[in-house]
Amino acid sequence: MERVEVKTKTAAEKAIKAGKPVRIVGGSFALALVSLTGVDIQVAADVEISTTDVQGCIVTRGTSAPRIVTRGTSAPCIETWETSAPCIETWETSAPRIVTRGTSAPCLDANGFSYVFTRGDRLTGKAAANVIIRVQGNAKIEGGLQFQIKLETPQDWCDFYGVRVEDGCAIVYKAVGEGYRSKWGTTYEPGSTPIDHQWNGRKEECSVGGGLNFSPTPRHTHQFVSNPRHYLECRVRLDENFAVHFGGQYPEKICHKEVAVPLVEVDIDGERI
């Protein structure tokens, strides 16, 4: 769906109510969102966004410095890109997931019984005593109940995402389009065992020879394929060819040279068809 560019509060509210993805490119206003799911907002302006009982994604870009406040049971994924520097406040029982990318430098102020998951190195801020914070990376947050997440091995990755391991193979998933083909042209027909013949030994995250890409669940594949026609269960060995770029752009995916067991088609819940 095409993203709607807006510069006013009225235009933003109209597009969000219609369920459209929005990009706020200008203006100075406060936007209050209540009891919504599937929110998809990009922010490139210094606006204020407050959410109450909201699910979705809020992405800040450019040099913007918006204020984002989460309340109630809100659990948005807040991604900060480029040199954006949003101020993020959490209250009550909200549970935002904050991902910092590039040289963005968001600041956190967490309060109440909120729960925060942060990934990346540039988040700074403070948390009240009852806030639970799971930190993956080098975020510098004072206070709260902090739990450091260390992911270093393929088994760590599987444990973190709840991926089953059977007979030395991780059970991961691939989404493809018509003809069981990926957007890169590889065919993933049921019964086949695809291989990356240009495998470069896991050197780069997104490159030719970087391996076949897989996700921990069928729903995770939607980050990379917007309208899949087929989902495949893929079994890959936990060996030297299992590549996870923990500090990369997409640590939630893995790359592998090859599929070890013939592919099986499944539905969005991972049930075999």
C-alpha positions as CSV (number, residue, x, y, z in Angstrom):
1,M,0.0,0.0,0.0
2,E,1.4,3.4,-0.9
3,R,2.4,5.6,2.0
4,V,0.4,8.8,2.4
5,E,2.5,12.0,3.1
6,V,0.9,14.5,5.5
7,K,1.8,17.8,7.0
8,T,-1.3,18.5,9.2
9,K,-3.0,16.8,12.1
10,T,-6.3,16.4,10.2
11,A,-4.6,14.7,7.3
12,A,-2.7,12.4,9.5
13,E,-5.8,11.4,11.5
14,K,-7.8,10.8,8.4
15,A,-5.2,8.5,6.8
16,I,-4.5,6.5,10.0
17,K,-8.3,6.0,10.6
18,A,-8.5,4.6,7.0
19,G,-5.7,2.1,7.9
20,K,-3.2,3.6,5.5
21,P,0.6,3.9,6.2
22,V,1.5,7.5,6.9
23,R,4.7,9.6,6.5
24,I,4.6,12.8,8.5
25,V,6.9,15.2,6.5
26,G,6.1,18.5,8.1
27,G,4.0,20.5,10.5
28,S,4.0,21.0,14.3
29,F,1.1,19.2,16.0
30,A,0.2,16.6,18.6
31,L,-1.4,13.3,17.5
32,A,-3.3,11.2,20.0
33,L,-3.9,7.5,19.0
34,V,-6.3,5.3,21.0
35,S,-7.2,1.6,20.7
36,L,-5.7,1.0,17.3
37,T,-3.8,-2.0,15.7
38,G,-1.6,-2.1,12.6
39,V,-0.5,1.6,13.0
40,D,2.3,2.3,10.5
41,I,3.8,5.8,10.8
42,Q,7.1,7.3,9.5
43,V,8.1,10.6,11.1
44,A,10.3,13.2,9.5
45,A,9.1,16.2,11.5
46,D,9.2,17.4,15.1
47,V,5.7,16.4,16.2
48,E,4.2,14.7,19.3
49,I,2.6,11.3,19.0
50,S,0.9,9.7,22.0
51,T,-0.5,6.2,22.0
52,T,-2.9,4.4,24.3
53,D,-3.6,0.7,23.7
54,V,-2.0,0.9,20.3
55,Q,-0.1,-1.8,18.3
56,G,2.0,-1.0,15.3
57,C,5.2,0.6,14.1
58,I,6.5,4.1,14.4
59,V,9.7,5.0,12.5
60,T,11.7,8.2,12.9
61,R,13.9,9.4,10.1
62,G,16.2,12.2,9.0
63,T,17.0,14.8,11.6
64,S,13.6,14.8,13.2
65,A,13.2,15.0,17.0
66,P,9.6,14.0,17.7
67,R,8.2,13.2,21.1
68,I,6.6,9.7,21.4
69,V,4.6,8.8,24.5
70,T,3.2,5.2,25.0
71,R,0.5,4.5,27.6
72,G,-1.9,1.8,28.6
73,T,-1.2,-1.5,26.8
74,S,0.5,0.1,23.9
75,A,3.3,-2.1,22.4
76,P,4.6,-0.4,19.3
77,C,7.9,-1.1,17.6
78,I,9.7,2.3,17.6
79,E,12.6,2.3,15.1
80,T,15.0,5.3,14.9
81,W,17.0,5.8,11.7
82,E,19.7,8.1,10.4
83,T,20.3,11.1,12.7
84,S,16.9,11.3,14.2
85,A,16.7,12.0,18.0
86,P,13.3,11.3,19.4
87,C,12.3,11.6,23.0
88,I,10.5,8.4,24.0
89,E,8.3,8.2,27.2
90,T,6.7,5.1,28.5
91,W,3.9,5.0,31.2
92,E,1.6,2.5,32.9
93,T,1.9,-1.0,31.4
94,S,3.0,-0.1,27.9
95,A,5.7,-2.3,26.3
96,P,7.5,-0.6,23.4
97,R,10.3,-2.2,21.5
98,I,12.9,0.3,20.6
99,V,15.4,-0.4,17.8
100,T,18.2,2.1,17.0
101,R,19.8,2.1,13.6
102,G,22.5,4.3,12.0
103,T,23.6,7.3,14.0
104,S,20.2,8.0,15.6
105,A,20.3,9.0,19.2
106,P,16.9,8.6,21.0
107,C,16.4,9.4,24.6
108,L,14.2,7.2,26.9
109,D,12.2,8.2,30.0
110,A,10.4,5.1,31.2
111,N,7.9,5.2,34.1
112,G,5.2,3.2,35.8
113,F,5.2,-0.6,35.3
114,S,6.1,-0.3,31.7
115,Y,8.3,-2.9,29.9
116,V,10.9,-1.9,27.4
117,F,12.9,-4.0,25.0
118,T,15.8,-2.1,23.3
119,R,18.2,-3.2,20.6
120,G,21.1,-1.1,19.4
121,D,23.9,0.9,20.9
122,R,22.8,4.6,20.9
123,L,19.8,4.7,23.3
124,T,20.3,6.7,26.4
125,G,18.0,7.7,29.3
126,K,16.5,6.7,32.6
127,A,13.9,4.4,34.0
128,A,11.8,4.3,37.2
129,A,12.3,1.6,39.7
130,N,9.6,-0.8,38.5
131,V,10.3,-0.6,34.8
132,I,11.7,-3.8,33.3
133,I,14.3,-3.3,30.6
134,R,15.7,-6.0,28.3
135,V,18.9,-4.6,26.7
136,Q,20.4,-6.1,23.6
137,G,23.4,-3.9,22.7
138,N,25.1,-1.1,24.5
139,A,22.2,1.2,25.5
140,K,23.0,3.4,28.5
141,I,20.0,3.6,30.7
142,E,20.0,4.5,34.4
143,G,17.7,2.7,36.8
144,G,15.0,0.2,36.2
145,L,15.3,-3.6,36.4
146,Q,17.7,-4.4,33.6
147,F,18.4,-7.7,31.9
148,Q,21.3,-7.9,29.4
149,I,20.7,-10.1,26.4
150,K,23.8,-11.8,25.0
151,L,23.4,-13.5,21.6
152,E,26.5,-15.1,20.2
153,T,25.8,-18.5,18.8
154,P,23.3,-20.1,16.4
155,Q,21.7,-21.9,19.4
156,D,21.4,-18.5,21.2
157,W,19.5,-17.2,18.3
158,C,17.2,-20.3,18.2
159,D,16.5,-20.0,22.0
160,F,15.8,-16.3,21.7
161,Y,13.2,-16.7,19.0
162,G,11.8,-20.0,20.1
163,V,13.0,-21.9,17.1
164,R,12.8,-25.7,17.3
165,V,15.9,-27.7,16.7
166,E,15.5,-31.4,15.6
167,D,18.3,-33.7,14.6
168,G,20.8,-30.9,14.5
169,C,18.7,-28.7,12.2
170,A,16.9,-25.5,13.0
171,I,13.3,-25.3,11.7
172,V,13.0,-21.9,10.0
173,Y,10.7,-20.4,7.4
174,K,10.7,-18.8,3.9
175,A,8.0,-16.8,2.2
176,V,7.9,-16.7,-1.6
177,G,5.8,-15.5,-4.5
178,E,4.4,-17.1,-7.7
179,G,6.1,-20.2,-8.8
180,Y,7.7,-20.6,-5.4
181,R,10.3,-18.1,-6.4
182,S,11.9,-15.5,-4.1
183,K,12.4,-11.9,-5.1
184,W,16.1,-12.8,-5.8
185,G,15.1,-15.6,-8.2
186,T,15.8,-18.7,-6.2
187,T,13.1,-21.4,-6.4
188,Y,11.8,-23.0,-3.2
189,E,9.5,-25.7,-4.5
190,P,8.3,-28.3,-2.0
191,G,10.6,-31.3,-2.0
192,S,13.6,-29.4,-3.2
193,T,16.8,-28.5,-1.2
194,P,18.0,-25.1,-2.4
195,I,21.6,-24.1,-2.2
196,D,23.5,-20.8,-2.7
197,H,26.2,-21.8,-5.2
198,Q,27.9,-18.4,-4.7
199,W,28.2,-18.8,-0.9
200,N,31.0,-16.5,0.3
201,G,31.3,-17.9,3.8
202,R,28.9,-15.5,5.7
203,K,31.0,-12.4,5.2
204,E,28.3,-9.9,4.5
205,E,24.7,-9.6,5.7
206,C,23.0,-8.5,2.4
207,S,25.1,-9.4,-0.7
208,V,25.5,-11.8,-3.5
209,G,26.8,-15.0,-2.0
210,G,25.5,-14.0,1.5
211,G,23.4,-17.2,1.7
212,L,19.7,-18.1,1.6
213,N,17.7,-16.0,4.1
214,F,15.2,-17.5,6.6
215,S,13.0,-16.2,9.4
216,P,12.0,-17.8,12.8
217,T,8.3,-18.0,12.0
218,P,6.1,-17.6,8.9
219,R,4.8,-14.2,10.2
220,H,8.4,-12.9,10.6
221,T,8.8,-13.4,6.8
222,H,6.4,-10.5,6.2
223,Q,9.2,-8.1,7.0
224,F,10.8,-9.1,3.8
225,V,7.9,-10.3,1.6
226,S,4.7,-8.1,1.7
227,N,2.3,-10.4,-0.1
228,P,3.6,-14.0,-0.1
229,R,1.8,-16.7,-2.0
230,H,3.6,-19.6,-0.2
231,Y,5.3,-20.4,3.1
232,L,8.0,-23.1,3.3
233,E,9.3,-25.0,6.3
234,C,13.1,-25.1,5.9
235,R,15.5,-27.2,8.0
236,V,19.1,-25.9,8.1
237,R,22.0,-27.3,10.0
238,L,23.4,-25.6,13.1
239,D,26.9,-25.7,11.6
240,E,29.6,-23.3,10.4
241,N,27.3,-22.2,7.5
242,F,24.6,-20.9,9.9
243,A,25.1,-17.2,9.8
244,V,23.5,-14.6,12.1
245,H,24.6,-10.9,11.9
246,F,23.7,-10.0,15.5
247,G,24.9,-6.4,15.1
248,G,23.5,-6.0,11.6
249,Q,20.4,-4.5,10.1
250,Y,18.3,-7.7,10.3
251,P,19.4,-9.8,13.3
252,E,16.0,-11.5,13.3
253,K,16.9,-13.4,10.1
254,I,19.5,-16.1,9.5
255,C,21.5,-16.9,6.4
256,H,22.7,-20.4,5.4
257,K,24.4,-22.0,2.5
258,E,21.8,-24.6,1.9
259,V,18.7,-26.4,3.0
260,A,19.4,-29.8,4.6
261,V,16.0,-31.5,4.3
262,P,13.4,-31.3,1.4
263,L,11.1,-28.3,1.8
264,V,7.6,-28.6,3.0
265,E,4.8,-26.1,2.3
266,V,3.0,-24.8,5.4
267,D,0.4,-22.1,6.3
268,I,0.9,-18.9,8.2
269,D,0.8,-20.8,11.5
270,G,3.5,-23.2,10.4
271,E,1.1,-26.1,10.0
272,R,1.9,-28.4,7.1
273,I,-0.4,-28.2,4.1
